[in-house]
Amino acid sequence: MDPESSPIVPDGQLRLNIEPLEFSVDLRKTWQAGGLHATLRIDSEGITVSQIRFQPGKTLAQSWGRIRSLRTTNLLDKRAFEVDLGHAREVAVCPMVVRDGPFDQLVAILNALPETARDKKCIACGGPVRDGTCLGCGANLAAKLRSKGLRTMLIGVATAALGTVVTLASYQSARSGGTFLIFTGLIVFGVVYFIVGLINAIAGKNIQ
């Protein structure tokens, strides 16, 4: 299997000289958990996942040159690999286990892909990411993700604090008799936002 163009493909276009192949796969959140049956198709243009159980109308597809990440460390021992088929700013990470199909050909194709097809890709321009920096647009993705995480954490703290303050104010006004309101929605929203921001900040610190 040989790419029909140079391994360095700035515009994200990469064609492979292969015949179309189909596989029966399980889409899984983890390698151990049960998954959703689906059909994996690979051809000269890229990868397509379709006929997903309980989601028959949903199709995930991406060209070889625009795959945002590809992990094959579990391919030989667990017949499993992980690929991000997201578009633009959408993330569509698909951990899958191959149940049926020409597995040896799949291994050969994935192992022969150039590094530019395996690298993590920038969600802004699609360029390869090395050490947290996009080689295409030069964006420092680690710093961006940390900054986004910190902003989200601050929004979460402010929202939870607002919910707490108005709840206490309502309680104080009702001390002489009557009912008071607990602004649970604001508090829970703030806590959830803080946790999401913390996760993003940690991910930005560890991004490579």
Secondary structure, 3 states (H helix, E strand, C coil): CCECCCCCCCCCCCCECCCCEEEEEEECCCCCCCCEEEEEEECCCEEEEECECCECCCCEEEEHHHCCEEECCCHHHHCEEEEECCCCCCCCEEEEEEEECCHHHHHHHHHHCCHHHHCEECCCCCCEEECCEECCCCCEHHHHHHHHHHHHHHHHHHHHHHHHHHHHHHHHHCCCCCCCCCCHHHHHHHHHHHHHHHHHHHHHHHCC
